[in-house]
Amino acid sequence: MIRFEAGPEDVLRSRFALSPGFELGCLLRLLSRSRVPGWASRLVPRFGHLRQDLAFRALLAMQTAHRGPTFTVPPPAKGMLQSIEDDLAALRAVPLEVARADIAGCLAPRQATDPEILALLNARNVREEMAQVLERAWKELLAADWLQLRALCERDVLHRSGQLARNGWAAALDGLHPKVRWRDGGIELTAMTAKATVPLGGQGLLFIPTVFSYPRVSVHFEEPWPKSLIYPARGTSTLRDAPESPPEALQELIGRSRALILQSLYEPASTTQLSRSLKLAPGSVNDHLRAMQRAGLLDAARSGRSVLYRRTPLGDMLANA
């Protein structure tokens, strides 16, 4: 079991972040499996094309089923604004000796023997090679869907941060993951291979929702990462299967786009989040939201800089009929 000891200061200083680089690493490990589930299976041909590149094979040579090289996934420094460009810039800035030590640790249990791969990983420009191949992998595999996946993570953060602010740790952690619980002033991760008690020391915990690590939960408590908990975002399991279309009767009644939006509001969301997740134009989404609000199917409330829409009881009845 791993236990994070938390005090009052840690509640105030805990925060959320996105890590595009971590998501990409998880996706690469997912695509390396013999059987690729659901949503990601359509990316297998592109992944096969990338494997023809020597630098990409060198990157995969450092991966295991559950983790990859640390230096290629720097900690997110910009919170929810972190971008893949930020990750790649941080990768390029990693000291060479740190990268080489990480590479040696990754290769030690794998007995890599390909001389071309070993030569690339031992070269002085290995950081630039890894940055370039990760940038290509991002563009080929993840860039087109990132806004949709990001919106899913943002909705999770909205829910968790609200729970934490209003009701404390126990409420925020409720339903986060079966292995995670709040107990006697600490955050515990049960059934973990590692065993450690880690004081947060007033610095708080970094929560990172992820899409492609489902259903696993993981932690960081060693440098260069801050103390972090990485967990599956709410709604992630739906990516394993093709999304269901709204019932035809509902589409006939209010139109396909409005039916999609109504069904997607199983929890509050903004116009931008819905636009990204449903791949609809923001202006069109906004018009549909306002029309359904006037019809009594939705309520709206401001949260910070965003206006969040949620279903009314009438909207729930219609969406679930």
Rosetta blueprint (number, residue, H / E / L):
1 M L
2 I E
3 R E
4 F E
5 E E
6 A L
7 G L
8 P H
9 E H
10 D H
11 V H
12 L H
13 R H
14 S L
15 R E
16 F E
17 A L
18 L L
19 S L
20 P H
21 G H
22 F H
23 E H
24 L H
25 G H
26 C H
27 L H
28 L H
29 R H
30 L H
31 L H
32 S L
33 R L
34 S L
35 R L
36 V L
37 P L
38 G H
39 W H
40 A H
41 S H
42 R H
43 L H
44 V H
45 P H
46 R H
47 F H
48 G H
49 H H
50 L H
51 R L
52 Q L
53 D L
54 L H
55 A H
56 F H
57 R H
58 A H
59 L H
60 L H
61 A H
62 M L
63 Q L
64 T L
65 A L
66 H L
67 R L
68 G L
69 P L
70 T H
71 F H
72 T H
73 V L
74 P L
75 P L
76 P L
77 A L
78 K L
79 G H
80 M H
81 L H
82 Q L
83 S L
84 I H
85 E H
86 D H
87 D H
88 L H
89 A H
90 A H
91 L H
92 R H
93 A L
94 V L
95 P L
96 L H
97 E H
98 V H
99 A H
100 R H
101 A H
102 D H
103 I H
104 A H
105 G H
106 C H
107 L H
108 A L
109 P L
110 R L
111 Q L
112 A L
113 T L
114 D L
115 P H
116 E H
117 I H
118 L H
119 A H
120 L H
121 L H
122 N L
123 A L
124 R L
125 N L
126 V H
127 R H
128 E H
129 E H
130 M H
131 A H
132 Q H
133 V H
134 L H
135 E H
136 R H
137 A H
138 W H
139 K H
140 E H
141 L H
142 L H
143 A H
144 A H
145 D H
146 W H
147 L H
148 Q H
149 L H
150 R H
151 A H
152 L H
153 C H
154 E H
155 R H
156 D H
157 V H
158 L H
159 H H
160 R H
161 S H
162 G H
163 Q H
164 L H
165 A H
166 R H
167 N H
168 G L
169 W H
170 A H
171 A H
172 A H
173 L H
174 D L
175 G L
176 L L
177 H L
178 P L
179 K L
180 V E
181 R E
182 W E
183 R E
184 D L
185 G L
186 G E
187 I E
188 E E
189 L E
190 T L
191 A L
192 M L
193 T L
194 A L
195 K L
196 A E
197 T E
198 V E
199 P E
200 L L
201 G L
202 G L
203 Q L
204 G L
205 L L
206 L E
207 F E
208 I E
209 P E
210 T E
211 V L
212 F L
213 S L
214 Y L
215 P L
216 R L
217 V L
218 S E
219 V E
220 H E
221 F L
222 E L
223 E L
224 P L
225 W L
226 P L
227 K L
228 S E
229 L E
230 I E
231 Y E
232 P E
233 A L
234 R L
235 G L
236 T H
237 S H
238 T H
239 L H
240 R H
241 D L
242 A L
243 P L
244 E L
245 S L
246 P L
247 P L
248 E H
249 A H
250 L H
251 Q H
252 E H
253 L H
254 I H
255 G L
256 R H
257 S H
258 R H
259 A H
260 L H
261 I H
262 L H
263 Q H
264 S H
265 L L
266 Y L
267 E L
268 P L
269 A E
270 S L
271 T H
272 T H
273 Q H
274 L H
275 S H
276 R H
277 S H
278 L H
279 K L
280 L L
281 A L
282 P H
283 G H
284 S H
285 V H
286 N H
287 D H
288 H H
289 L H
290 R H
291 A H
292 M H
293 Q H
294 R H
295 A L
296 G L
297 L L
298 L E
299 D E
300 A E
301 A E
302 R E
303 S E
304 G L
305 R L
306 S E
307 V E
308 L E
309 Y E
310 R E
311 R E
312 T L
313 P H
314 L H
315 G H
316 D H
317 M H
318 L H
319 A H
320 N H
321 A L
